[in-house]
Amino acid sequence: MPLYVYVCGSCGNQFERLREFAQRLDPSACPKCTSEARFALSLSTPGFVGAAAAESCGSPEAIASGGCCGDGACGRN
């Protein structure tokens, strides 16, 4: 089963879950505050990790936090 990273919309907690591929986009309960968390990226399918990182690179959150676009490493800023 693939390993996925989720981010809580309420507290910002990031956590990992083993889930079926078909369930990866389904919301997951945050283990810290039990609020709804959303799929962030896949850790066990390397072909998708780069694509997920590239997609989130240009997001306002990534830029504001100094993510890949904040340091110029991805070339998208």
All heavy atoms as a GROMACS GRO file, in nm:
protein
  544
    1MET      N    1   0.084  -0.117   0.000
    1MET     CA    2   0.000   0.000   0.000
    1MET      C    3   0.090   0.125   0.000
    1MET      O    4   0.186   0.130   0.075
    1MET     CB    5  -0.089  -0.002   0.124
    1MET     CG    6  -0.227   0.048   0.096
    1MET     SD    7  -0.342   0.047   0.235
    1MET     CE    8  -0.333  -0.116   0.299
    2PRO      N    9   0.056   0.223  -0.080
    2PRO     CA   10   0.138   0.346  -0.086
    2PRO      C   11   0.126   0.432   0.040
    2PRO      O   12   0.025   0.430   0.109
    2PRO     CB   13   0.080   0.420  -0.206
    2PRO     CG   14   0.000   0.321  -0.281
    2PRO     CD   15  -0.045   0.218  -0.183
    3LEU      N   16   0.230   0.507   0.066
    3LEU     CA   17   0.235   0.598   0.180
    3LEU      C   18   0.213   0.740   0.130
    3LEU      O   19   0.279   0.785   0.036
    3LEU     CB   20   0.373   0.588   0.246
    3LEU     CG   21   0.396   0.669   0.372
    3LEU    CD1   22   0.303   0.627   0.483
    3LEU    CD2   23   0.541   0.653   0.417
    4TYR      N   24   0.117   0.811   0.192
    4TYR     CA   25   0.081   0.946   0.150
    4TYR      C   26   0.095   1.044   0.266
    4TYR      O   27   0.079   1.007   0.382
    4TYR     CB   28  -0.063   0.950   0.098
    4TYR     CG   29  -0.085   0.861  -0.020
    4TYR    CD1   30  -0.149   0.739  -0.008
    4TYR    CD2   31  -0.041   0.899  -0.146
    4TYR    CE1   32  -0.169   0.656  -0.117
    4TYR    CE2   33  -0.060   0.817  -0.257
    4TYR     CZ   34  -0.124   0.696  -0.241
    4TYR     OH   35  -0.142   0.615  -0.350
    5VAL      N   36   0.123   1.169   0.234
    5VAL     CA   37   0.132   1.276   0.333
    5VAL      C   38   0.005   1.359   0.325
    5VAL      O   39  -0.042   1.392   0.216
    5VAL     CB   40   0.254   1.366   0.307
    5VAL    CG1   41   0.256   1.485   0.401
    5VAL    CG2   42   0.383   1.287   0.320
    6TYR      N   43  -0.050   1.392   0.441
    6TYR     CA   44  -0.170   1.475   0.452
    6TYR      C   45  -0.138   1.596   0.537
    6TYR      O   46  -0.051   1.592   0.624
    6TYR     CB   47  -0.285   1.395   0.516
    6TYR     CG   48  -0.332   1.284   0.426
    6TYR    CD1   49  -0.264   1.162   0.421
    6TYR    CD2   50  -0.438   1.302   0.341
    6TYR    CE1   51  -0.305   1.062   0.336
    6TYR    CE2   52  -0.480   1.201   0.254
    6TYR     CZ   53  -0.412   1.082   0.253
    6TYR     OH   54  -0.451   0.982   0.167
    7VAL      N   55  -0.210   1.707   0.512
    7VAL     CA   56  -0.192   1.830   0.589
    7VAL      C   57  -0.328   1.871   0.643
    7VAL      O   58  -0.426   1.880   0.568
    7VAL     CB   59  -0.134   1.943   0.501
    7VAL    CG1   60  -0.123   2.072   0.580
    7VAL    CG2   61   0.000   1.903   0.445
    8CYS      N   62  -0.333   1.898   0.773
    8CYS     CA   63  -0.457   1.939   0.839
    8CYS      C   64  -0.489   2.084   0.804
    8CYS      O   65  -0.404   2.172   0.813
    8CYS     CB   66  -0.443   1.923   0.990
    8CYS     SG   67  -0.591   1.977   1.079
    9GLY      N   68  -0.614   2.108   0.769
    9GLY     CA   69  -0.659   2.242   0.735
    9GLY      C   70  -0.675   2.331   0.857
    9GLY      O   71  -0.674   2.453   0.844
   10SER      N   72  -0.687   2.274   0.976
   10SER     CA   73  -0.708   2.354   1.097
   10SER      C   74  -0.578   2.386   1.171
   10SER      O   75  -0.550   2.501   1.199
   10SER     CB   76  -0.802   2.281   1.193
   10SER     OG   77  -0.930   2.272   1.138
   11CYS      N   78  -0.501   2.282   1.201
   11CYS     CA   79  -0.381   2.304   1.283
   11CYS      C   80  -0.251   2.300   1.204
   11CYS      O   81  -0.145   2.328   1.257
   11CYS     CB   82  -0.376   2.204   1.399
   11CYS     SG   83  -0.340   2.034   1.350
   12GLY      N   84  -0.256   2.261   1.075
   12GLY     CA   85  -0.135   2.257   0.993
   12GLY      C   86  -0.049   2.134   1.014
   12GLY      O   87   0.057   2.121   0.954
   13ASN      N   88  -0.093   2.042   1.097
   13ASN     CA   89  -0.017   1.920   1.124
   13ASN      C   90   0.000   1.840   0.995
   13ASN      O   91  -0.092   1.826   0.917
   13ASN     CB   92  -0.092   1.835   1.228
   13ASN     CG   93  -0.018   1.710   1.266
   13ASN    OD1   94   0.104   1.710   1.278
   13ASN    ND2   95  -0.092   1.602   1.286
   14GLN      N   96   0.121   1.789   0.972
   14GLN     CA   97   0.149   1.702   0.858
   14GLN      C   98   0.170   1.562   0.911
   14GLN      O   99   0.243   1.543   1.008
   14GLN     CB  100   0.273   1.748   0.783
   14GLN     CG  101   0.254   1.881   0.715
   14GLN     CD  102   0.376   1.919   0.633
   14GLN    OE1  103   0.461   1.836   0.603
   14GLN    NE2  104   0.384   2.044   0.595
   15PHE      N  105   0.108   1.464   0.847
   15PHE     CA  106   0.122   1.326   0.891
   15PHE      C  107   0.113   1.233   0.772
   15PHE      O  108   0.072   1.273   0.663
   15PHE     CB  109   0.015   1.291   0.995
   15PHE     CG  110  -0.126   1.310   0.948
   15PHE    CD1  111  -0.198   1.204   0.895
   15PHE    CD2  112  -0.188   1.434   0.955
   15PHE    CE1  113  -0.327   1.222   0.850
   15PHE    CE2  114  -0.317   1.453   0.912
   15PHE     CZ  115  -0.388   1.346   0.859
   16GLU      N  116   0.154   1.109   0.792
   16GLU     CA  117   0.157   1.009   0.686
   16GLU      C  118   0.050   0.903   0.710
   16GLU      O  119   0.019   0.871   0.825
   16GLU     CB  120   0.294   0.941   0.682
   16GLU     CG  121   0.406   1.037   0.656
   16GLU     CD  122   0.544   0.976   0.677
   16GLU    OE1  123   0.552   0.857   0.716
   16GLU    OE2  124   0.642   1.046   0.655
   17ARG      N  125  -0.003   0.850   0.601
   17ARG     CA  126  -0.101   0.742   0.608
   17ARG      C  127  -0.075   0.643   0.497
   17ARG      O  128  -0.041   0.680   0.386
   17ARG     CB  129  -0.243   0.796   0.588
   17ARG     CG  130  -0.300   0.873   0.703
   17ARG     CD  131  -0.373   0.777   0.796
   17ARG     NE  132  -0.381   0.829   0.931
   17ARG     CZ  133  -0.473   0.908   0.978
   17ARG    NH1  134  -0.570   0.948   0.900
   17ARG    NH2  135  -0.471   0.948   1.103
   18LEU      N  136  -0.091   0.516   0.529
   18LEU     CA  137  -0.090   0.410   0.428
   18LEU      C  138  -0.233   0.396   0.378
   18LEU      O  139  -0.324   0.377   0.459
   18LEU     CB  140  -0.044   0.278   0.489
   18LEU     CG  141   0.104   0.264   0.518
   18LEU    CD1  142   0.130   0.136   0.595
   18LEU    CD2  143   0.184   0.266   0.390
   19ARG      N  144  -0.252   0.410   0.248
   19ARG     CA  145  -0.386   0.401   0.191
   19ARG      C  146  -0.380   0.340   0.053
   19ARG      O  147  -0.278   0.347  -0.015
   19ARG     CB  148  -0.448   0.540   0.177
   19ARG     CG  149  -0.492   0.601   0.306
   19ARG     CD  150  -0.566   0.727   0.277
   19ARG     NE  151  -0.683   0.732   0.362
   19ARG     CZ  152  -0.765   0.834   0.366
   19ARG    NH1  153  -0.746   0.937   0.287
   19ARG    NH2  154  -0.867   0.834   0.446
   20GLU      N  155  -0.492   0.286   0.011
   20GLU     CA  156  -0.507   0.239  -0.126
   20GLU      C  157  -0.494   0.360  -0.219
   20GLU      O  158  -0.533   0.471  -0.183
   20GLU     CB  159  -0.643   0.173  -0.147
   20GLU     CG  160  -0.664   0.048  -0.065
   20GLU     CD  161  -0.583  -0.069  -0.116
   20GLU    OE1  162  -0.546  -0.071  -0.235
   20GLU    OE2  163  -0.557  -0.159  -0.036
   21PHE      N  164  -0.443   0.339  -0.340
   21PHE     CA  165  -0.428   0.446  -0.437
   21PHE      C  166  -0.561   0.518  -0.462
   21PHE      O  167  -0.566   0.641  -0.467
   21PHE     CB  168  -0.372   0.390  -0.568
   21PHE     CG  169  -0.355   0.493  -0.675
   21PHE    CD1  170  -0.248   0.581  -0.673
   21PHE    CD2  171  -0.447   0.504  -0.778
   21PHE    CE1  172  -0.233   0.678  -0.771
   21PHE    CE2  173  -0.432   0.599  -0.877
   21PHE     CZ  174  -0.325   0.686  -0.874
   22ALA      N  175  -0.669   0.443  -0.474
   22ALA     CA  176  -0.800   0.502  -0.503
   22ALA      C  177  -0.851   0.589  -0.389
   22ALA      O  178  -0.936   0.675  -0.411
   22ALA     CB  179  -0.901   0.391  -0.532
   23GLN      N  180  -0.799   0.573  -0.267
   23GLN     CA  181  -0.845   0.649  -0.151
   23GLN      C  182  -0.755   0.768  -0.118
   23GLN      O  183  -0.782   0.842  -0.025
   23GLN     CB  184  -0.852   0.558  -0.028
   23GLN     CG  185  -0.949   0.446  -0.043
   23GLN     CD  186  -0.940   0.350   0.074
   23GLN    OE1  187  -0.833   0.330   0.130
   23GLN    NE2  188  -1.052   0.292   0.111
   24ARG      N  189  -0.649   0.789  -0.194
   24ARG     CA  190  -0.549   0.889  -0.158
   24ARG      C  191  -0.605   1.030  -0.149
   24ARG      O  192  -0.560   1.109  -0.068
   24ARG     CB  193  -0.432   0.886  -0.256
   24ARG     CG  194  -0.464   0.945  -0.391
   24ARG     CD  195  -0.359   0.916  -0.496
   24ARG     NE  196  -0.392   0.979  -0.623
   24ARG     CZ  197  -0.487   0.939  -0.706
   24ARG    NH1  198  -0.561   0.834  -0.675
   24ARG    NH2  199  -0.509   1.003  -0.818
   25LEU      N  200  -0.705   1.064  -0.229
   25LEU     CA  201  -0.760   1.199  -0.229
   25LEU      C  202  -0.873   1.218  -0.128
   25LEU      O  203  -0.918   1.330  -0.106
   25LEU     CB  204  -0.808   1.237  -0.370
   25LEU     CG  205  -0.700   1.238  -0.477
   25LEU    CD1  206  -0.760   1.272  -0.613
   25LEU    CD2  207  -0.587   1.333  -0.443
   26ASP      N  208  -0.918   1.108  -0.068
   26ASP     CA  209  -1.022   1.118   0.034
   26ASP      C  210  -0.967   1.190   0.157
   26ASP      O  211  -0.852   1.169   0.196
   26ASP     CB  212  -1.071   0.979   0.077
   26ASP     CG  213  -1.143   0.906  -0.035
   26ASP    OD1  214  -1.181   0.971  -0.135
   26ASP    OD2  215  -1.158   0.783  -0.022
   27PRO      N  216  -1.047   1.276   0.220
   27PRO     CA  217  -1.001   1.343   0.342
   27PRO      C  218  -0.967   1.242   0.450
   27PRO      O  219  -1.020   1.131   0.453
   27PRO     CB  220  -1.120   1.429   0.384
   27PRO     CG  221  -1.209   1.435   0.266
   27PRO     CD  222  -1.183   1.314   0.184
   28SER      N  223  -0.879   1.281   0.539
   28SER     CA  224  -0.836   1.196   0.649
   28SER      C  225  -0.843   1.277   0.778
   28SER      O  226  -0.815   1.397   0.778
   28SER     CB  227  -0.693   1.148   0.625
   28SER     OG  228  -0.653   1.061   0.727
   29ALA      N  229  -0.879   1.215   0.888
   29ALA     CA  230  -0.886   1.285   1.016
   29ALA      C  231  -0.746   1.310   1.071
   29ALA      O  232  -0.663   1.220   1.075
   29ALA     CB  233  -0.968   1.205   1.117
   30CYS      N  234  -0.720   1.432   1.112
   30CYS     CA  235  -0.591   1.468   1.171
   30CYS      C  236  -0.576   1.397   1.305
   30CYS      O  237  -0.665   1.404   1.390
   30CYS     CB  238  -0.584   1.619   1.190
   30CYS     SG  239  -0.437   1.676   1.279
   31PRO      N  240  -0.462   1.330   1.328
   31PRO     CA  241  -0.442   1.261   1.455
   31PRO      C  242  -0.420   1.358   1.572
   31PRO      O  243  -0.435   1.320   1.687
   31PRO     CB  244  -0.318   1.175   1.431
   31PRO     CG  245  -0.248   1.239   1.317
   31PRO     CD  246  -0.353   1.307   1.234
   32LYS      N  247  -0.390   1.482   1.542
   32LYS     CA  248  -0.362   1.582   1.646
   32LYS      C  249  -0.491   1.650   1.695
   32LYS      O  250  -0.513   1.663   1.814
   32LYS     CB  251  -0.264   1.685   1.593
   32LYS     CG  252  -0.213   1.782   1.695
   32LYS     CD  253  -0.104   1.869   1.634
   32LYS     CE  254  -0.048   1.966   1.734
   32LYS     NZ  255   0.055   2.051   1.675
   33CYS      N  256  -0.575   1.696   1.600
   33CYS     CA  257  -0.695   1.771   1.641
   33CYS      C  258  -0.824   1.712   1.586
   33CYS      O  259  -0.930   1.766   1.610
   33CYS     CB  260  -0.682   1.916   1.596
   33CYS     SG  261  -0.698   1.942   1.418
   34THR      N  262  -0.818   1.604   1.511
   34THR     CA  263  -0.931   1.532   1.449
   34THR      C  264  -1.005   1.610   1.339
   34THR      O  265  -1.107   1.566   1.292
   34THR     CB  266  -1.033   1.480   1.552
   34THR    OG1  267  -1.101   1.589   1.612
   34THR    CG2  268  -0.966   1.394   1.658
   35SER      N  269  -0.955   1.725   1.297
   35SER     CA  270  -1.015   1.800   1.187
   35SER      C  271  -0.982   1.732   1.055
   35SER      O  272  -0.899   1.642   1.048
   35SER     CB  273  -0.963   1.943   1.185
   35SER     OG  274  -1.005   2.013   1.299
   36GLU      N  275  -1.041   1.781   0.949
   36GLU     CA  276  -1.019   1.723   0.816
   36GLU      C  277  -0.883   1.762   0.761
   36GLU      O  278  -0.845   1.878   0.763
   36GLU     CB  279  -1.129   1.770   0.722
   36GLU     CG  280  -1.125   1.704   0.588
   36GLU     CD  281  -1.241   1.744   0.501
   36GLU    OE1  282  -1.351   1.690   0.521
   36GLU    OE2  283  -1.220   1.830   0.414
   37ALA      N  284  -0.812   1.663   0.712
   37ALA     CA  285  -0.682   1.686   0.650
   37ALA      C  286  -0.690   1.644   0.504
   37ALA      O  287  -0.766   1.554   0.469
   37ALA     CB  288  -0.573   1.607   0.722
   38ARG      N  289  -0.614   1.708   0.419
   38ARG     CA  290  -0.616   1.682   0.275
   38ARG      C  291  -0.484   1.622   0.228
   38ARG      O  292  -0.378   1.649   0.284
   38ARG     CB  293  -0.640   1.811   0.198
   38ARG     CG  294  -0.773   1.873   0.223
   38ARG     CD  295  -0.875   1.798   0.147
   38ARG     NE  296  -1.007   1.859   0.167
   38ARG     CZ  297  -1.114   1.810   0.114
   38ARG    NH1  298  -1.108   1.703   0.040
   38ARG    NH2  299  -1.230   1.866   0.135
   39PHE      N  300  -0.492   1.547   0.120
   39PHE     CA  301  -0.376   1.485   0.055
   39PHE      C  302  -0.276   1.594   0.015
   39PHE      O  303  -0.313   1.697  -0.039
   39PHE     CB  304  -0.425   1.409  -0.069
   39PHE     CG  305  -0.316   1.362  -0.160
   39PHE    CD1  306  -0.244   1.249  -0.130
   39PHE    CD2  307  -0.288   1.432  -0.276
   39PHE    CE1  308  -0.144   1.204  -0.216
   39PHE    CE2  309  -0.189   1.388  -0.363
   39PHE     CZ  310  -0.117   1.275  -0.331
   40ALA      N  311  -0.148   1.569   0.044
   40ALA     CA  312  -0.043   1.664   0.006
   40ALA      C  313   0.049   1.603  -0.101
   40ALA      O  314   0.070   1.663  -0.205
   40ALA     CB  315   0.039   1.707   0.127
   41LEU      N  316   0.104   1.484  -0.074
   41LEU     CA  317   0.188   1.418  -0.174
   41LEU      C  318   0.209   1.272  -0.138
   41LEU      O  319   0.179   1.229  -0.029
   41LEU     CB  320   0.323   1.488  -0.189
   41LEU     CG  321   0.418   1.488  -0.070
   41LEU    CD1  322   0.527   1.386  -0.093
   41LEU    CD2  323   0.480   1.626  -0.058
   42SER      N  324   0.264   1.199  -0.233
   42SER     CA  325   0.291   1.057  -0.216
   42SER      C  326   0.439   1.037  -0.185
   42SER      O  327   0.524   1.095  -0.252
   42SER     CB  328   0.255   0.982  -0.344
   42SER     OG  329   0.299   0.850  -0.335
   43LEU      N  330   0.468   0.954  -0.087
   43LEU     CA  331   0.607   0.925  -0.052
   43LEU      C  332   0.658   0.795  -0.113
   43LEU      O  333   0.777   0.775  -0.122
   43LEU     CB  334   0.622   0.915   0.100
   43LEU     CG  335   0.600   1.044   0.177
   43LEU    CD1  336   0.612   1.017   0.326
   43LEU    CD2  337   0.696   1.151   0.133
   44SER      N  338   0.568   0.709  -0.157
   44SER     CA  339   0.613   0.578  -0.202
   44SER      C  340   0.601   0.556  -0.351
   44SER      O  341   0.625   0.448  -0.398
   44SER     CB  342   0.536   0.470  -0.127
   44SER     OG  343   0.399   0.483  -0.151
   45THR      N  344   0.567   0.657  -0.427
   45THR     CA  345   0.565   0.645  -0.572
   45THR      C  346   0.650   0.759  -0.628
   45THR      O  347   0.601   0.867  -0.657
   45THR     CB  348   0.421   0.653  -0.627
   45THR    OG1  349   0.357   0.767  -0.571
   45THR    CG2  350   0.341   0.529  -0.594
   46PRO      N  351   0.782   0.738  -0.639
   46PRO     CA  352   0.874   0.843  -0.678
   46PRO      C  353   0.837   0.921  -0.803
   46PRO      O  354   0.864   1.039  -0.812
   46PRO     CB  355   1.007   0.771  -0.699
   46PRO     CG  356   0.994   0.645  -0.621
   46PRO     CD  357   0.848   0.610  -0.622
   47GLY      N  358   0.770   0.861  -0.899
   47GLY     CA  359   0.732   0.932  -1.020
   47GLY      C  360   0.634   1.044  -0.992
   47GLY      O  361   0.627   1.142  -1.063
   48PHE      N  362   0.555   1.030  -0.885
   48PHE     CA  363   0.456   1.130  -0.852
   48PHE      C  364   0.508   1.236  -0.756
   48PHE      O  365   0.458   1.345  -0.751
   48PHE     CB  366   0.332   1.065  -0.790
   48PHE     CG  367   0.257   0.977  -0.885
   48PHE    CD1  368   0.222   0.850  -0.849
   48PHE    CD2  369   0.224   1.023  -1.011
   48PHE    CE1  370   0.152   0.769  -0.937
   48PHE    CE2  371   0.155   0.942  -1.100
   48PHE     CZ  372   0.118   0.814  -1.063
   49VAL      N  373   0.609   1.205  -0.678
   49VAL     CA  374   0.659   1.300  -0.579
   49VAL      C  375   0.709   1.427  -0.646
   49VAL      O  376   0.674   1.537  -0.608
   49VAL     CB  377   0.770   1.238  -0.490
   49VAL    CG1  378   0.834   1.343  -0.402
   49VAL    CG2  379   0.713   1.126  -0.406
   50GLY      N  380   0.789   1.413  -0.751
   50GLY     CA  381   0.839   1.530  -0.821
   50GLY      C  382   0.728   1.611  -0.883
   50GLY      O  383   0.727   1.733  -0.878
   51ALA      N  384   0.628   1.544  -0.938
   51ALA     CA  385   0.516   1.614  -0.999
   51ALA      C  386   0.435   1.688  -0.894
   51ALA      O  387   0.396   1.803  -0.913
   51ALA     CB  388   0.427   1.515  -1.074
   52ALA      N  389   0.412   1.625  -0.779
   52ALA     CA  390   0.338   1.691  -0.672
   52ALA      C  391   0.414   1.811  -0.619
   52ALA      O  392   0.356   1.916  -0.592
   52ALA     CB  393   0.309   1.592  -0.559
   53ALA      N  394   0.544   1.796  -0.605
   53ALA     CA  395   0.625   1.907  -0.556
   53ALA      C  396   0.625   2.022  -0.655
   53ALA      O  397   0.615   2.138  -0.619
   53ALA     CB  398   0.768   1.860  -0.529
   54ALA      N  399   0.632   1.990  -0.783
   54ALA     CA  400   0.632   2.095  -0.886
   54ALA      C  401   0.499   2.168  -0.889
   54ALA      O  402   0.494   2.289  -0.906
   54ALA     CB  403   0.664   2.035  -1.022
   55GLU      N  404   0.388   2.094  -0.872
   55GLU     CA  405   0.257   2.158  -0.872
   55GLU      C  406   0.240   2.251  -0.754
   55GLU      O  407   0.185   2.358  -0.767
   55GLU     CB  408   0.147   2.052  -0.868
   55GLU     CG  409   0.125   1.984  -1.001
   55GLU     CD  410   0.016   1.879  -0.992
   55GLU    OE1  411  -0.067   1.886  -0.900
   55GLU    OE2  412   0.015   1.791  -1.078
   56SER      N  413   0.286   2.210  -0.635
   56SER     CA  414   0.267   2.292  -0.516
   56SER      C  415   0.370   2.402  -0.506
   56SER      O  416   0.356   2.495  -0.429
   56SER     CB  417   0.272   2.205  -0.390
   56SER     OG  418   0.401   2.152  -0.374
   57CYS      N  419   0.475   2.396  -0.588
   57CYS     CA  420   0.584   2.492  -0.582
   57CYS      C  421   0.538   2.635  -0.603
   57CYS      O  422   0.582   2.726  -0.537
   57CYS     CB  423   0.690   2.455  -0.685
   57CYS     SG  424   0.828   2.566  -0.687
   58GLY      N  425   0.447   2.655  -0.696
   58GLY     CA  426   0.403   2.789  -0.727
   58GLY      C  427   0.290   2.839  -0.639
   58GLY      O  428   0.241   2.950  -0.658
   59SER      N  429   0.248   2.759  -0.541
   59SER     CA  430   0.138   2.803  -0.456
   59SER      C  431   0.182   2.917  -0.366
   59SER      O  432   0.299   2.929  -0.331
   59SER     CB  433   0.089   2.685  -0.371
   59SER     OG  434   0.184   2.655  -0.270
   60PRO      N  435   0.089   3.002  -0.326
   60PRO     CA  436   0.124   3.113  -0.236
   60PRO      C  437   0.186   3.065  -0.105
   60PRO      O  438   0.277   3.128  -0.051
   60PRO     CB  439  -0.011   3.181  -0.210
   60PRO     CG  440  -0.096   3.144  -0.326
   60PRO     CD  441  -0.050   3.008  -0.368
   61GLU      N  442   0.140   2.948  -0.056
   61GLU     CA  443   0.194   2.895   0.070
   61GLU      C  444   0.341   2.857   0.053
   61GLU      O  445   0.423   2.881   0.141
   61GLU     CB  446   0.115   2.772   0.117
   61GLU     CG  447  -0.028   2.801   0.153
   61GLU     CD  448  -0.123   2.803   0.033
   61GLU    OE1  449  -0.084   2.765  -0.079
   61GLU    OE2  450  -0.238   2.845   0.051
   62ALA      N  451   0.375   2.793  -0.060
   62ALA     CA  452   0.514   2.752  -0.082
   62ALA      C  453   0.605   2.872  -0.096
   62ALA      O  454   0.715   2.876  -0.040
   62ALA     CB  455   0.524   2.664  -0.208
   63ILE      N  456   0.559   2.972  -0.166
   63ILE     CA  457   0.641   3.091  -0.185
   63ILE      C  458   0.658   3.165  -0.053
   63ILE      O  459   0.769   3.206  -0.016
   63ILE     CB  460   0.579   3.182  -0.293
   63ILE    CG1  461   0.585   3.112  -0.428
   63ILE    CG2  462   0.650   3.317  -0.298
   63ILE    CD1  463   0.503   3.178  -0.536
   64ALA      N  464   0.549   3.181   0.022
   64ALA     CA  465   0.554   3.253   0.150
   64ALA      C  466   0.643   3.184   0.252
   64ALA      O  467   0.707   3.248   0.334
   64ALA     CB  468   0.413   3.270   0.207
   65SER      N  469   0.648   3.050   0.247
   65SER     CA  470   0.726   2.976   0.345
   65SER      C  471   0.871   2.956   0.302
   65SER      O  472   0.948   2.891   0.371
   65SER     CB  473   0.662   2.841   0.373
   65SER     OG  474   0.672   2.758   0.258
   66GLY      N  475   0.908   3.011   0.186
   66GLY     CA  476   1.045   2.993   0.139
   66GLY      C  477   1.069   2.857   0.081
   66GLY      O  478   1.180   2.807   0.079
   67GLY      N  479   0.962   2.792   0.032
   67GLY     CA  480   0.972   2.660  -0.028
   67GLY      C  481   1.058   2.664  -0.152
   67GLY      O  482   1.137   2.756  -0.173
   68CYS      N  483   1.040   2.568  -0.241
   68CYS     CA  484   1.128   2.557  -0.357
   68CYS      C  485   1.128   2.684  -0.441
   68CYS      O  486   1.230   2.723  -0.493
   68CYS     CB  487   1.092   2.436  -0.442
   68CYS     SG  488   0.928   2.444  -0.517
   69CYS      N  489   1.015   2.750  -0.453
   69CYS     CA  490   1.013   2.874  -0.533
   69CYS      C  491   1.074   2.990  -0.455
   69CYS      O  492   1.120   3.086  -0.514
   69CYS     CB  493   0.871   2.909  -0.574
   69CYS     SG  494   0.814   2.802  -0.707
   70GLY      N  495   1.071   2.981  -0.324
   70GLY     CA  496   1.129   3.088  -0.244
   70GLY      C  497   1.280   3.096  -0.256
   70GLY      O  498   1.338   3.203  -0.244
   71ASP      N  499   1.343   2.981  -0.284
   71ASP     CA  500   1.490   2.984  -0.294
   71ASP      C  501   1.538   2.976  -0.439
   71ASP      O  502   1.658   2.972  -0.463
   71ASP     CB  503   1.553   2.872  -0.209
   71ASP     CG  504   1.519   2.732  -0.262
   71ASP    OD1  505   1.462   2.718  -0.369
   71ASP    OD2  506   1.552   2.636  -0.190
   72GLY      N  507   1.446   2.971  -0.534
   72GLY     CA  508   1.483   2.970  -0.675
   72GLY      C  509   1.530   2.836  -0.728
   72GLY      O  510   1.566   2.825  -0.844
   73ALA      N  511   1.530   2.731  -0.648
   73ALA     CA  512   1.582   2.602  -0.690
   73ALA      C  513   1.499   2.538  -0.801
   73ALA      O  514   1.552   2.468  -0.885
   73ALA     CB  515   1.588   2.506  -0.571
   74CYS      N  516   1.371   2.568  -0.805
   74CYS     CA  517   1.288   2.502  -0.906
   74CYS      C  518   1.283   2.582  -1.036
   74CYS      O  519   1.235   2.533  -1.137
   74CYS     CB  520   1.146   2.481  -0.854
   74CYS     SG  521   1.057   2.635  -0.828
   75GLY      N  522   1.326   2.704  -1.034
   75GLY     CA  523   1.326   2.786  -1.155
   75GLY      C  524   1.191   2.840  -1.195
   75GLY      O  525   1.173   2.887  -1.305
   76ARG      N  526   1.093   2.831  -1.104
   76ARG     CA  527   0.958   2.878  -1.137
   76ARG      C  528   0.928   3.013  -1.078
   76ARG      O  529   0.818   3.062  -1.091
   76ARG     CB  530   0.855   2.777  -1.088
   76ARG     CG  531   0.862   2.647  -1.165
   76ARG     CD  532   0.757   2.552  -1.121
   76ARG     NE  533   0.624   2.607  -1.149
   76ARG     CZ  534   0.512   2.548  -1.113
   76ARG    NH1  535   0.516   2.434  -1.047
   76ARG    NH2  536   0.397   2.601  -1.141
   77ASN      N  537   1.023   3.078  -1.010
   77ASN     CA  538   0.991   3.208  -0.950
   77ASN      C  539   1.041   3.321  -1.037
   77ASN      O  540   1.117   3.309  -1.125
   77ASN     CB  541   1.048   3.221  -0.811
   77ASN     CG  542   1.196   3.198  -0.804
   77ASN    OD1  543   1.255   3.140  -0.895
   77ASN    ND2  544   1.256   3.240  -0.697
   0.00000   0.00000   0.00000
